């Protein structure tokens, strides 16, 4: 197989691996009510089918990236996608909600294995000057999956029941696994041959798990509840212990070369706050559309469709802007668009024309596409040799914590009430605007171009 064909195959595998995870998350939302009725579960039990998955993914992403750097990303991707499919089959056969929750945690663990590997695979397959285009294609595929997920979920649940949502993952996972076996990419030299720092890995996993659990519980408990405050204080304490341990460790879980990279850390900060703004706004707008405007779920989805469309169309445009204007200007422009779109949404009234909401969602989608392509390209392109997996894991961690934070902010302020939607969205706009600060720390020129020049 030619080099060009191998690159296209690597891109297909990378996009498919990301898509199966994105689809799983969105279609599950449509399956949960049916799952609850069929298994006689409580609302709290159903919430844990999502929370348990999120906690497992967030806790293990960085560790999975580190393992991929050590043992090979195609190998981790193969294990991850096969395990993801097997866990999906187990959920489809689950006799009660306890088994569903436990297997969702297992599924999250395998999802954590495959996600950093999909990004690292692109870094290995593509030369720096062509990496941006590959990332734009991957971003567009994720946007299509996220946008079509509710429609696919509705069709599967409506005609075949909630178990079909998980059965559909099984053949897809095995097809992806077959393609993974066919991928041949250059294998970079490992950064070191040391064993995984188990103490650091355990502390990091614990901190991330507690943080995600605390944020996921905010809509129910609120920000000032004693359990929330206790968990947030626990996270701060664990991170302090981790920081002290990392300074003394011979082989820290986050290598110094990664921790000291301003482009990598800035990119992750931008992704964190913009994804918080995006998903928090979607959460708040969903209540507005259904509870205030009394729209059915399908009509609600159509109102939000411009976001998906502009994300898909905006990804190649963002790749071109990244090459021409550099990471800093593209990220600042993208973040500003997301802020403006959320601010426009905050001014909506019940009698506002639908075109205004559609335009606002379109602006958010275009802006987020620019941020996603720029930050992903920067993280992957600037990864120190041998550490593509760990930076991919950090990037995916930001993309998992950000939405959880945004929903916590949106729901924690006012519960599910929509009368104060304006204030909630303005807070989210202000939170997103913080991303302008790290965006300004990104380099003027595209990092992949610099990498191409320096070899």
PEJOHU-V492538 format. One record per pair of residues at least 4 apart in sequence whose C-alpha atoms are under 7 Angstrom apart, sorted by the first residue. I is the first residue (numbers start at 1). J is the second residue. Records with the same first field share a line. If there is no record, write none. Layout:
I: J + J
This chain:
1: 5 + 6
2: 6
3: 7
4: 8
5: 9
6: 10 + 183 + 184
7: 11 + 125 + 126
8: 12
9: 13 + 183
10: 14 + 121 + 122 + 125 + 183
11: 15 + 122 + 134
12: 16
13: 17 + 176 + 179 + 180
14: 18 + 118 + 119 + 121
15: 19 + 138 + 141
16: 20 + 176
17: 21 + 114 + 118
18: 22 + 115 + 118 + 142
19: 23 + 141 + 142 + 145
20: 24
21: 25 + 111
22: 26 + 142 + 145 + 146
23: 27 + 145 + 146 + 149
24: 28
26: 146 + 149 + 150
27: 31 + 149 + 150 + 152 + 153 + 165
28: 32
30: 150 + 153 + 154
31: 35 + 153 + 157 + 162
32: 36 + 46
33: 37
34: 38 + 162
35: 39 + 162
36: 40 + 41 + 42 + 46
37: 41
39: 96 + 97
41: 45 + 46 + 97
42: 46
43: 47
44: 48
45: 49
47: 51
48: 52 + 101
49: 53 + 100 + 101 + 104
50: 54
51: 55 + 213 + 216
52: 56 + 101 + 104 + 105
53: 57 + 104 + 105 + 107 + 108
54: 58 + 108
55: 59 + 209 + 212 + 213
56: 60 + 105 + 108 + 109 + 209
57: 61 + 108 + 109 + 111 + 112
58: 208 + 209 + 397 + 400
59: 205 + 206 + 208 + 209
60: 64 + 109 + 112 + 205
61: 65 + 112 + 113 + 116 + 393 + 396 + 397
62: 66 + 390 + 393 + 394
63: 67 + 201
64: 68 + 112 + 113 + 393
65: 69 + 116 + 117 + 389 + 390 + 392 + 393
66: 70 + 389 + 390
67: 71
68: 72 + 73 + 76 + 117 + 389
69: 73 + 190 + 386 + 387 + 388 + 389
70: 190
72: 76
73: 77 + 117 + 120 + 121
74: 78 + 117 + 180
75: 79
76: 80 + 113 + 114 + 117
77: 81 + 113 + 114 + 117
78: 82 + 177 + 180
79: 83
80: 84 + 110 + 111 + 113 + 114
81: 85 + 110 + 114 + 173 + 177
82: 86 + 173 + 174 + 177
83: 87 + 110
84: 88 + 107 + 110 + 111
85: 89 + 169 + 170 + 173
86: 90 + 170
87: 91 + 103 + 106 + 107
88: 92 + 107 + 166 + 167 + 169 + 170
89: 93 + 166 + 167 + 170
90: 94 + 103
91: 100 + 103 + 166
92: 163 + 166 + 167
94: 99 + 100
95: 99
96: 100
97: 101
98: 102
99: 103
100: 104
101: 105
102: 106
103: 107
104: 108
105: 109
106: 110
107: 111
108: 112
109: 113
110: 114
111: 115
114: 118
116: 120 + 389 + 392 + 393 + 396
117: 121 + 389
118: 122
119: 123 + 392
120: 124 + 388 + 389 + 392
121: 125
122: 126
123: 380
124: 185 + 186 + 187
125: 185 + 186
126: 130 + 131
127: 131
128: 381 + 448 + 449 + 451 + 452
129: 448 + 449 + 452
130: 134
131: 135
132: 136 + 319 + 377
133: 137 + 316 + 319
134: 138
135: 139 + 373 + 377
136: 140 + 315 + 316 + 319 + 373
137: 141
138: 142
139: 143 + 315 + 373
140: 144 + 311 + 312 + 315
141: 145
142: 146
143: 147 + 308 + 311 + 312
144: 148 + 308 + 312
145: 149
147: 308
148: 152
149: 153
150: 154
151: 155
152: 156
153: 157 + 165
154: 158
155: 159
156: 160 + 161 + 164 + 165
157: 161 + 162 + 164
160: 164
163: 167
164: 168
168: 172
169: 173
170: 174
171: 175
172: 176
173: 177
174: 178
175: 179
176: 180
177: 181
178: 182
179: 183
188: 386
189: 386
190: 386
191: 385 + 386 + 387
197: 201 + 251 + 252 + 253
198: 202
199: 203
200: 204 + 242 + 245 + 246 + 252 + 253
201: 205 + 253
202: 206
203: 207 + 238 + 242
204: 208 + 242
205: 209
206: 210
207: 211 + 235 + 238 + 239
208: 212
209: 213
210: 214 + 231 + 235
211: 215 + 232 + 235
212: 216 + 401
213: 217
214: 218 + 228 + 231 + 232
215: 404 + 405 + 408
216: 404 + 408
217: 221
218: 222 + 223 + 408 + 412
219: 408 + 411 + 412 + 415
221: 225
222: 412
223: 228 + 412
224: 228 + 229
225: 229
226: 230
227: 231
228: 232
229: 233
230: 234
231: 235
232: 236
233: 237
234: 238
235: 239
236: 240
237: 241
238: 242
239: 243
240: 244
241: 245
242: 246
243: 247
244: 248
245: 249
246: 252
254: 258 + 259
255: 259
256: 260
257: 261 + 384
258: 384
261: 265
262: 266
263: 267 + 378 + 442
264: 268 + 378 + 379 + 382
265: 269
266: 270 + 438 + 439 + 441 + 442
267: 271 + 375 + 378 + 379
268: 272 + 395 + 398
269: 273 + 435 + 438
270: 274 + 435 + 438 + 439
271: 275 + 371 + 372 + 375 + 398 + 399
272: 276 + 398 + 399 + 401 + 402
273: 277 + 402 + 431 + 432 + 435
274: 278 + 335 + 432 + 435
275: 279 + 399 + 402 + 403
276: 280 + 402 + 403 + 405 + 406
277: 281 + 406 + 428 + 429 + 431 + 432
278: 282
279: 283 + 403 + 406 + 407
280: 284 + 403 + 406 + 407 + 410 + 428
281: 285 + 342 + 425
282: 286
283: 287 + 407
284: 288 + 410 + 421
285: 289
286: 290
287: 291 + 418
288: 292 + 293 + 418
289: 293 + 294 + 295 + 300
290: 294 + 295 + 296
293: 350
295: 299 + 300
296: 300
297: 301
298: 302
299: 303
300: 304
301: 305
303: 358
304: 358 + 361
305: 309
306: 310 + 358 + 361 + 362
307: 311 + 361 + 362 + 364 + 365
308: 312 + 365
309: 313
310: 314 + 362 + 365 + 366
311: 315 + 365 + 366 + 368 + 369
313: 317
314: 318 + 366 + 369 + 370
315: 319 + 369 + 370 + 373
316: 320
317: 321
318: 322 + 369 + 370 + 373
319: 323 + 373
320: 324
321: 325 + 330
322: 326 + 327 + 330 + 374 + 446
323: 446
325: 329 + 330 + 445
326: 330 + 444 + 445 + 446
327: 331 + 374 + 442 + 443 + 444 + 445 + 446
328: 332 + 439 + 440 + 442 + 443 + 444
329: 333
330: 334 + 370 + 374
331: 335 + 370 + 371 + 374 + 439
332: 336 + 436 + 439 + 440
333: 337
334: 338 + 367 + 368 + 370 + 371
335: 339 + 367 + 371 + 433 + 435 + 436
336: 340
337: 341 + 363 + 364 + 367
338: 342 + 363 + 364 + 367 + 368
339: 343 + 429 + 432 + 433
340: 344
341: 345 + 360 + 361 + 363 + 364
342: 346 + 425 + 429
343: 347 + 425 + 426 + 429
344: 360
345: 357 + 360
346: 421 + 422 + 425 + 426
347: 422
348: 352
354: 358
355: 359
356: 360
357: 361
358: 362
359: 363
360: 364
361: 365
362: 366
363: 367
364: 368
365: 369
366: 370
367: 371
368: 372
369: 373
370: 374
371: 375
372: 376
373: 377
374: 378
375: 379
376: 380
377: 381
378: 382 + 447
379: 383 + 391
380: 388 + 392
381: 447 + 448
382: 447
383: 387 + 388 + 391
384: 388
387: 391
388: 392
389: 393
390: 394
391: 395
392: 396
393: 397
394: 398
395: 399
396: 400
397: 401
398: 402
399: 403
400: 404
401: 405
402: 406
403: 407
404: 408
405: 409
406: 410
407: 411
408: 412
409: 413
410: 424
411: 415 + 416
413: 424
414: 420
420: 424
421: 425
422: 426
423: 427
424: 428
425: 429
426: 430
427: 431
428: 432
429: 433
430: 434
435: 439
436: 440
446: 450
447: 451
448: 452
449: 453
450: 454
451: 455
